[in-house]
Amino acid sequence: MSDSEKKCNLCSKKANVFLSTVIEYEVIQVSFCQKHAEDSGLFDPKGYCFLENETPRKRRATGPACPRCQCSLKEFERSGKVGCLECYETFSGYIQKLVARIQKGPVHFGKIPSGKLTQASLRKRIKLLKDELQGLIKAERFEEAAQLRDYIHAIEKRLKSFQDE
């Protein structure tokens, strides 16, 4: 059956909103008419649980788990994907550490082609990082502040090498 022929799962009217998800290796598809899609909160910017009426997932949580979708930290680490918006808040501490480990510092600036790297851009980057460093110190996040401080020193060293040339 094509999407144009599908009916709303709740009222049998013509469906115009189609959702698919994979839960424990099983594809689940749902179709809604516009009214039921709006009523179910699909367009809510805070997120939704479109399988609200379905049987909840049964998972054995090992460690922290999202209170909304039951996604566990172990599952997030394995897949690299979260289950809902609330997962970001639930795993925020872990996500921050992960990003800091992947990137060279807590802030990502992107790559600058080596020929385009100028003293002015380095000075600007250092100023922004120092402002962030002060914020981390005020928030008493000293471990992150120390990493950022070291990153700033590396950039300052690079700036000095430009000046010596």
C-alpha positions in Angstrom: 0.0 0.0 0.0 1.5 3.4 -1.0 1.6 6.3 1.4 -1.2 8.0 -0.5 -3.5 5.1 0.2 -2.7 4.7 3.9 -5.3 5.3 6.6 -4.8 7.0 10.0 -4.1 4.3 12.7 -6.6 6.0 15.0 -9.6 7.0 12.8 -9.2 5.4 9.4 -9.2 8.8 7.6 -6.6 9.4 4.9 -3.2 9.6 6.6 -0.8 12.4 5.7 1.8 12.0 8.5 3.9 8.9 8.5 6.5 7.9 11.1 8.8 5.0 11.3 11.2 3.9 14.1 13.3 0.9 15.0 12.9 -0.6 18.4 15.0 -3.6 19.3 15.6 -4.4 15.7 11.9 -4.2 14.8 10.6 -1.5 12.4 7.4 0.1 13.7 5.4 2.4 11.3 2.5 4.6 12.3 0.2 6.8 10.1 -1.8 9.7 11.3 -4.4 12.1 9.8 -3.4 15.8 10.4 -5.8 16.1 13.4 -4.5 13.1 15.3 -0.9 14.0 14.5 -1.4 17.5 16.1 -3.4 16.0 19.0 -0.6 13.5 19.7 2.0 16.2 20.1 4.0 15.3 17.0 4.6 18.9 16.2 5.5 19.9 19.8 9.0 21.4 19.8 9.8 19.7 23.1 9.4 16.3 21.5 6.8 13.5 21.7 6.4 9.9 22.3 4.5 8.7 19.2 4.3 5.1 20.5 2.6 6.3 23.7 -0.2 3.8 23.2 2.1 0.9 22.3 3.6 -1.5 24.8 6.5 0.2 26.6 9.9 -1.1 25.8 11.2 -3.5 28.4 14.9 -3.0 29.0 17.2 -4.0 31.7 18.7 -0.7 32.7 22.4 -1.1 33.6 23.4 2.3 35.0 21.6 5.6 34.3 18.6 5.5 32.0 16.4 8.2 30.5 13.2 8.4 32.6 11.1 9.1 29.4 12.3 6.5 26.9 14.3 4.2 29.1 17.4 4.5 26.8 20.4 3.4 29.0 23.8 5.0 29.1 25.2 1.7 27.9 22.9 1.6 24.9 23.8 5.3 24.1 27.5 4.4 24.3 27.0 1.4 22.0 24.9 3.1 19.3 26.0 6.8 19.7 22.3 7.7 19.4 19.8 8.9 22.0 16.2 7.9 22.2 14.5 11.2 22.9 15.2 14.9 23.7 15.2 14.1 27.5 18.2 11.8 26.9 20.4 14.9 26.3 19.6 16.2 29.7 19.9 12.8 31.4 23.3 12.1 29.8 24.6 15.7 29.7 27.6 15.1 31.9 28.7 12.1 29.8 28.0 13.9 26.5 30.2 16.9 27.6 33.1 14.6 28.5 32.7 12.7 25.2 32.8 15.9 23.2 35.8 17.2 25.1 37.6 13.9 24.5 36.8 13.9 20.7 37.6 17.6 20.1 40.9 19.2 21.2 39.0 21.4 23.6 35.5 22.1 24.9 34.7 24.4 22.1 34.7 23.5 18.4 35.9 26.2 16.0 36.2 24.1 12.9 39.3 23.8 10.8 41.1 26.7 9.2 43.2 25.9 6.1 46.8 26.5 7.0 47.3 29.2 4.5 44.3 31.1 5.9 45.3 31.0 9.6 46.2 34.6 10.6 47.5 36.2 13.7 44.2 38.1 14.0 42.1 34.9 13.8 44.3 33.3 16.5 44.0 36.4 18.8 40.2 36.4 18.3 40.1 32.7 19.1 42.2 33.2 22.3 39.9 36.0 23.5 36.8 33.9 23.0 38.4 30.9 24.8 39.6 33.1 27.7 36.0 34.4 28.2 34.8 30.8 28.3 37.6 29.9 30.7 36.4 32.6 33.1 32.9 31.2 32.9 34.1 27.7 33.7 36.1 29.0 36.7 33.0 30.9 38.0 31.0 27.8 37.6 33.7 25.9 39.5 34.2 23.4 36.7 38.0 23.3 37.3 38.8 20.2 35.4 37.3 21.5 32.2 38.9 24.9 32.9 42.3 23.3 33.2 41.9 21.5 29.8 40.8 24.8 28.2 43.7 26.6 29.8 46.1 24.1 28.2 44.3 24.5 24.9 44.7 28.3 25.1 48.4 27.9 25.8 48.8 25.7 22.7 47.1 28.4 20.6 49.3 31.1 22.2 52.3 29.0 21.3 51.2 28.8 17.7 50.6 32.6 17.7 54.1 33.1 19.0 55.5 31.0 16.2 53.7 33.2 13.7 55.3 36.3 15.3 58.8 34.7 15.2 58.5 34.0 11.4 
